[in-house]
Structures are given as C-alpha cells and as structure tokens.
Amino acid sequence: MSNKHTQADVILIGAGIMSATLGTLLQELAPEWDIRVFEKLAGAGEESSNEWNNAGTGHSALCELNYTSERPDGSIDIAKAVKINEQFQLSKQFWSYLVNRNVISDPHDFISTLPHMSLVQGESNVAFLQKRFKALSTNPLFQGMEFSSDTEKLKEWMPLIMNGRESDEPIAATKMDAGTDVNFGALTRILFDHLQNTDMEVNYKHSVEDINRNSEGLWEVKVHDRQDGKIEYHTAKFVFIGGGGGSLHLLQKTGIPEAEHIGGFPVSGQFMVCHNPEVIEQHQAKVYGKAKVGAPPMSVPHLDTRMINGKKTLLFGPFAGFSPKFLKTGSLLDLVTSVKSDNLLTMLSAGVKEFPLTKYLMQQVVLSNEKRMEELREFIPNAKSEDWDNVVAGQRVQVIKDTEDGGKGTLQFGTEIVSAKDGTIAALLGASPGASTAVDIMLEIMERCFPERLNEWESKIKEMIPSYGVSLPDNPELLKEIQVSMEKALGLGEKELAYS
C-alpha cells in the first residue's frame, strides 16, 4: 500500500496553546484555508500547555519581581513588566471576542479573578519593593496596585502566610486585585474542540519525523501515524512548529540558516500540592517572592491558588531540576542529539558560562522532602509535611544562542520566534512568559510570515483585538474602555462565581 500524501495551506505541529491560538486566529482571518494539525500525544494540551505542567497562570507582571530590575542608580526599570502586561491584555481581548462569538461558552471554565501579590523580607528587599510599587503604580496598566508593610494589613491580605510568623525582619507586599488565574490546558482543549467543529483536521497520535523543502518550494512534513504505524507525507505553503521543547529538533531538520547556532538547555521542575481543604481555603492569591541568589528566573518561589478541573488547588514551587529530556514525554537522548556542528561551540560556551546554574539545578535535584518543606515554611510558617505532596511539572527548554551583548552561548530566559527569511516556516522556542503572551506572539508570526495579507486582515484583527497596533499605556481612555468590556465578557470581578 502506498504512503498517504496530502497538500494543505498551513500545517501546525503540536496541539498546545500556541497552535490553538494561531489556528483560531487564522480560522477567523482566512476561513477558506485548509489547515492541518499534527500532535504526537492522544489529545490537546497534554504536554507543555497542561495545567499540571504549570503552563502560565495569567502572567501579567503584576507580581513577578524578575520582570522589574534595579538600575545601577537605584531606579527601577519597568519596561519588561509593561511589555508583558500589555501582551497579556491582547490575550484577554482575543478571549473576550471568542466569548462574545460563543466560541467559548463559559469563560469561567478557564479564567478566574485572583489577586496577585509580591512578598519580600529584609530591609533592602522592602526598599526595592516600595520603589517598584512607586514606578509601576503611575502606569495605567498597573493602576489599583497597593503596597503595605503593616503586618495587620498583610494578615488581611494573606492570612495563611502571616499566621505563625515570628520574625522581626521587615516584611512588605504589593497587591493587585485585577489579577487572574488562567488554566491554559482547559483553554487549549476548548479552542481545539472549536477548531474541530469548524472542520479543521486535527490528527492526534501523529508524530512529525522530518521536515524538508521540496522542488516546488513547499514544505513536506513526514508524519508517523502512531496508531497504525504508517508513514504519511503532507505538504504545505506554511508550517508552524509549536511543539514545546520538541520544537528545536524539528527546527534543526528544516535546514534553514536561521536555525543555526541555536541550542537548548532543559530545565525540569517539581511543585508541592496541598491536599488539606482547610489549608487551601485559607489562601486565595498568587504570591511571588524573590529568587534566591544563583537561581534562574523561572525558579522564583510562589504560592498559587489555582483552579484545576473545576477545583480550588494550592501549589508551591517550583523546585528546579535537571533532565536531558526536552519534553516530559521525551527521550533521555534529547539534549545530546540537539548538539550539531553549527551549535557545538555555542553549547560549549554556554556550558562554561552557566556552570553556577548547572550546580544549582543539581542541588535542587537532590533536595529531600524535608528541605522542600523548609522552603515552603518560609512562605507558610505552620506548614505540615503530611498536608503536601510532590508533583513533577513539565520540561522547559531555555534557548541558548549567540548575542551581541551576551556573547557566544548566552542563555535566554524568554520566548523566541525563529522564522525563515521568506516567512514560509516559523518555530517557537523558549519558556516563560510563553502561554500568557500567546496572542501577541502569534500576531508577530503572522506579521513576519503573511505580510502581504496584513492590509486585508487589519480591520478583522482590530475587531478581535481592539488595541492592535496601539500603545495602551499611552491611551488610558482606550485601556479603560477595553478593560470594562473584557471584565464583562470574561466575567472578571465576579468573585462569587470565580471559585464556584
């Protein structure tokens, strides 16, 4: 029997939040296009986008201290925080549009209102947080932020964290009631259910083995049907590689020059999850602390209320770790096989530069349960070991590349788009803030890869995302108008519904 051959306009690799977002955007903008999706697992949102793998929880820089840095003169640089917050506003606008279109029937299936807080201890940290608060609270995106170093006020804000705290060390927190908790696994599944209902072909248990350009300039994707073992070949004018940690290997197979001198460094993680309902009920917030010296930015400790499978959950972490796998369901050979002749020097340089990080990860790997509990007790002084279990989170692959300012083999703590010069193929690499900024990232991919269609699409994009092409901090009246409509569409602020 001959192998299956098909041709499409667009192929999306991976059924995570990125492909879900791009597929939904393109389905709105070009409903006539034939779009195919290939996912090696049995369903959507099962790997990097899964809620138990900590795929974003509504990152909008309201509480994440690593998005604001202190300059040498002592002032606070808020540019990254403003950018991430604005990116998240684009995501919320798009979701609001989908709710109003009845693509999403109940927004509470994936998003809830949840206060976001930053918590610090020690005189210098309190001074930093106060300066951060003053710098952010003048920006329209962060209006409503509160600061307090009063222990009685902090007991109101976070009783679980303050109960039993005996230290005389200065302590302070900021609080934003406009924060959210987002279940990106649930959102991914909602969007893929919709795409399948619009007759988009979504193929689960189909693993992409190779990607090559054919003589006609189209991309040919070799796919292994894991159900019947057959090999298929599918061609398309445009391919998006959104396979989480698996994207790097597929990008390398394309042979595009833009994929050279790029490596990946895998970081695994663990969380502690509370199973005592009495403890869970005492906390309703996302509370971020400061990263320890030497810890990577994605290892900032945080105590999160989450909605998972319709149930209020309490998680603490992450505890970093190391595994050579690029995906939770990946291979132990992933790291070794990602080293090629073009990125060998890049990877070796990173190995020398990032020795302290490697040492830190190895120390985290061997942490005992009691050591993890000691870290948890810095947040919850009265935490009991019997109330908490460990959960293995997803794999993250941080991008390693050569940069002008960082030199050869610089580790990137962010999300990177790599696309061919002609815009016919694009891949997404990296990690946080990833999922929360998916709409902005996919808009950038469309701008890079479909520039000839932008004039035609612009009015529709602005219907879906009213602030597209506009700076929200510079247009506070538009921001206010958009926020009112988003709160209404997404049911934000309806606290009696958020955790029903």
N, C-alpha and C positions, 0 to 999 in steps of 0.2 A: 504494500500500500504506500502511495506517495505521501510525502510530508505536506501538511497544511500550509498554504500560502495565502495571505490576505493583504490588502492595502487600506490604509486609513489616512485621515488628515493629521491626526495627533495621537501619539501613544504616551500614556502616563505610566511610569514604572513606580510601583508602591502604592498601597491603599491607605496612606496616612493622612494627616490633616493637610499637608501641603498639596498632594494630588487632589484631595477632596475640594480644597479651596480653588485651585486652578481649574479643575474640571467644572465646578459650579459657575465660576466667572465666565469661562469660555462658552458654556452651555447657554448662558444669558446673552452673550455678545454675538455668538456665531452658532445658533441652534442647528444650522444646516450641516455643520461639520461632523464627520464621522470620528468619534473619539473612542479609543480602546484603553482599558486599564489592565495591568498585569500585576498580581500580588502573589508572592510565594506562599503566604500563610492562608489559613482557611477562612479568614474574614477581614473586615476593615478595622483599622485602628488597633491591631493586636501587638504591635512592636513599639516603636518609639512614641507613637501617639497615645498609647494606652494609659488610662488614668492611674494604674498601679505602677507604671514606669515613670511617673512624675513628669509627664509631658505638659509643662507650663500649667499655671493655675490662675492665669489672669495677670501676668507680669506687666505692670504699667509704671514701674519705677517709683511707686508711691512709698514703698518700704525697703526696697533693695539698696542697701548702702553702697554696694560696689559700683553702682551706676553714677555716683557723685564722688568726685575726688577733690582732695585738698591741694591747692596750688602751693608753690614754694612761699608765696607771700601770705599764706594763711586763708586766702579767699577760696570759695567753693565753686568748682566747675560743674555746672548743672546741664551742660549741652547734651550729654548722652541720655540723661534722665528725661529731658524734654523730648528728645527724638523718640525714645522708646514709648513714652506716654502717648505721643501723637500717633505713632504707628498702631498702638492698641485702640485708639479712638477710631481709626479706619476699620479695624476688625469689627468693632461694635456697630458701626454704621452699616456695614455689609450684612451682619447678622440681623439687624433691625429690618433691613429691606427684605430679607428672606422670611422673617416672621410676618411682615405685612403682606407678603405674597403667598402666605400659607405654605411655603416650602418647609418651614419649621413650624409645627403646630403649637408646641408649648415650650417657650424659652427656658422655663424652669427645669426642663429635662437636662440642661447643660450649663446654665448660668444662674448665679445667686448673688445677692448683695452680701458683702463681707468686709468688715473694717480691716484695713491694712495698717500695721504698726511697725515702727523701728524701735528697737530696745538696745540701750547701751549702758555700760557701767564704767566707772572711773572718771576722774576729773577731766582728763584730756578728751575722752570719748564724748562726755556730756557737752563739752565746749564745741566739739566738732558737730554734734547733732543739732545744737542750737543754731550754729552758723548755717548748717544745711537747711534747717527749717526756715530761717530768715530769707535765704537765697531762693528757695522753692516757692514759698507762700506768696511771693509777689507775682508769680507767673500764673496766668488764668487757668492753666491746666491743673494746678495744684491748690486752687482756692478751696478753703474749707479745712486745710491741714491744721491740726492742733499740736502744741508742744507742752509737755509738763515734766517737771522734776519733783513734783509734790507726791509723796508716797500714797497719800489718801486718794488723790485723783487716779494714780496708777492702779490702785486696788479696785477702783470702779471699772477701769478700762480692761484689766486683765487679772481677775481675782486668782486664777489658778497659778499664775506666775508669781504673784506677790505674796500669796499665802505661805507663811512659814519662813519668809526671807528675813534673815537676821543681820546681814552685813550692814556696816555703817558706810560702805563705799557709796559715793554719789551714783544715782541712777536716774535715767530720763528716757522718755519715749515720745514719739510723734504718732499721730493717729489720723487716718483718713477714712471717714465713714463711706466714701464713694467707691471703695474698693470692691472687687468681685472675686468669686471663686468660679473658675471655668473648668468643666470636665471635657477635655479635648477628645478623649476616647468616645464619649457619648456623642459629641458634635460630629466627629468623623463618621460615625455609623449613621447618624441622621442624614448627613449630606450624601453618603453613598447610597442609602436607601432611595433618596430622591433621584439621584442620577440614574439608578437602575430603572426607576419608574418612568424616566424620560427616554428609555430605550438605549442608554449608553451601555456599551458592552463592558462589563466588569468581570474579569477572569481571576477567580481565586485558585490557589494551589497551582499557580503557573509561575515558574521561576525563570527569570531572564538570565541566559547563559552568556550571551555575546551581543555586541552592537557593532555593526560595520556600515560603511557608506558604500552604496552600490554604484554602478557605472552611470546611472541616471541622476545621481546626486541625492537620492533618497536614503534614509536610514533604515537598514534592515536589522530587525531585532530577532535574535534566536531565542526561542522560549521552550522550556521543558514543561510539558503538562504532567504534573506530579501525580495525577490521578490514574492516567492510563500509560504513562511512561513515554508518550510520543513527543517528537520534536516538531515544533512549528516555526514558521518564518513569517514575520509580519513587517511590512514596510510602512513608513510614514514620512510626511514632509517635515514634521516637528516631533521631537522626543523630549520629554521632561523626565529626568532621573530624580525621583523623590523617595529613595529607598533608605532614608535614615543613614545609619552607619554603613550600610551596604552600598551607598552611592559612589564612594571613592573607587572601589574596584571596577564598577561599571563605567565610570567616567574614564578611567585609565584605558579601558578596552576600546573607547571611541577613537583614540589616536589623535585627537585634536591638540594643537600646540598649547592651547590654554590650560590643558590638564597637566602639563609638565611641571616639575619642581614643586609638586604639592604632595604632602604626606598627611597621615592621620595618627593621632595619639589617643588610644581608647582609655576611657575612664569609666569604671563601673561604680555603682552606688548601692547603699542599703538605707532603709528607713526603719524607724521603730513605729509601730502602730499600736494604739491603745485599744484594749478590748473591755475596759471597765466603763459602762454607761454613765456612772456617777461622775467620773473624771471628765469624760467627753463633754458632758453638759455644762461643766464649769468654764468652758473656753469657747469663744466664738470670734475668731480673728485669725489673720495671717500675721505672725510676729517674726520679724527678721532681726538677727543680731549681726555682729561684725565677724568677719572671717578671722581665724587665728593667723598669726604670722607664719608665712610659708604655705598656707592653704590656698588652693586655686579658687577663683571667684565663684565657681559653681558649687563650692563646698561651704557656702555661708550657712550657718545653722539657722533653722527656722522651725517654728511650731505652728502647724497649719490645721485649721478646721477645713475639712473637705467634704463635698457631697459625692459619694461614690455608690453607685447602684441605688440611688434614692435614699441613702442612709448617711447620717452625720458621722464623720470619721475624724480621728485626730492622729496626725502624723508628726514625727520629729526626725530631723536629719538635715542633710544627707551625710552619711558616713562614706567617704570616698574609698575606692578600692581599685585594684588593677586586674584586668583580664585581657589577654591578647585578642579576644573576640571583638568584632566591630558591631555585632548585633547580639542581643540576648539569645537569639536562636542561631547565632553564627558559628563559625569554626575557630578552633584554637590556632589555626594557621593564618587567620585573617591579617594580623599585623605583619607577619613575615612575608606573606605573598603580596602585600601592598608596597613593598620596597622594590623599586625598579631602578634601572641605570640612571634615569633622569632625576630621580628624587633621593638617591642614596646619600649624596653629600648633604642635602637639606635635612634628612632624617638624622644623620650622624651629628650634624651641628646642633640639632635640637636636643639630642641625647646628652651632649656635653652641657649645653645651656640649662637644661631642665632637670639636672641631677637632683637638686633640692626637692622638686615636685615629685620625682620618682621615689625618693626616700620617704617623703610624706605619705604617698599612696601606700607604700609597703608597710609603713607603721599603722596605717588605718586598716589594712587587710588583717593584721594580727590582733586588732583590738578585741579584748574579751567583752562579754556581755556586761560585766560589772563596770568596765571602763566606759562603755557606751552609756550606761546608766549614770555614771558620774557627770558626763557631758550633759545628759538630759536634766540632771538636777541643778545645773547652772541656770536652766530655764524654769524647771518645776522643782523647787527645793524638797517637796514632800513626795516626789515620785517613788512608786513602789515597783520593784522588778517584776512582781507577779502580774502587774497590770499591762505589761508591754511585751510585744513580740517583734522579731526582726522580719522585714520584708526585703527581698532583693529587688532593687529597682532596675531600670533599663540601662543599656550601654550608651555612652555618649562618645563620639569621636571628634576630638578637637582638631581643627585644621592646623597643619604646620606648613608654612611657606616662607619664601624669601621676601623681605620687605625692605624698603629704603631706610626707614628709621630703626627697625629692629635688627637688620642684617639677615644673614643666612640662617634658615631653620628657626624661624620665630613662631612660637605657639600662639594661635589666635583664639581668644575666648569670645566667640560670637558666631554669627551665621554668615556663610559666604555663598554667593551665587557665582558659578563658573559657567560661562556660555561661549559657544563658538562665535567667531567673528561675524559669520553670516547669519547668526541667530536661529539656526536650524535645530540646535540641541542645547539644553541647559541642564545643570545639575545643582542641587542644593546640598551644601556640606556644613558641618558645624553643629552647634547646640544652642544654648540659651542666648537670647530670649525666644528664639525659634517660633513655636506654635502661636504664642500671643501676637506675633507680628506677621502671621501668615499672609494676611490680605495685602499688606504693604509689599512684602517680598514677591508675591505673585504679580502684583501690579508692575513691579520693576522688571520681572521676567517678561511680561507682555510688552513693556516699553522697549526692551532690548531686542526681543525676538519677533515682534509683529509691528514694527514702526510704521509700516505702510498702511496699517489698519486703524491707527490711533485716531486720526481725524474723524473717521466714520464711527468709531466706538465712543468718542469722548462724551457725547451727551448721555448715552446709556450708562457709562461709568459714573457720571455725576449724579444720575438718578439713583444709582445703587449706593454711591459713596459721595455725599454732597460736598465734603471738604477736599475732594480730589484736586490736587494742584494748588491748594490754598494753605497758607500757614495759619493754623488755629490760634496759636498764642498771639499772633498779630491781628486776629479778627475775633475778639472776645464776644461780640454780639452774635456772630455766626456760631461760635462754640456753644454759647448758652442755648441758642435755638436748637442746635443739633442734640445737645445733652437732654433737653426736655423731651424731644421726640424719641431718643434712644431709650430713656428711662421708661417711657410709656410702652414702647414696643417690646422691650426685653423684660418688663415687669420689675425693673430695678427699684429698690426702695420699698418694695412690698415685703417687709421683713416677716410679716405673719405667714407669707407664702414661701419664703426662701427655703425654709427647712421643714416644710410640712411633710 
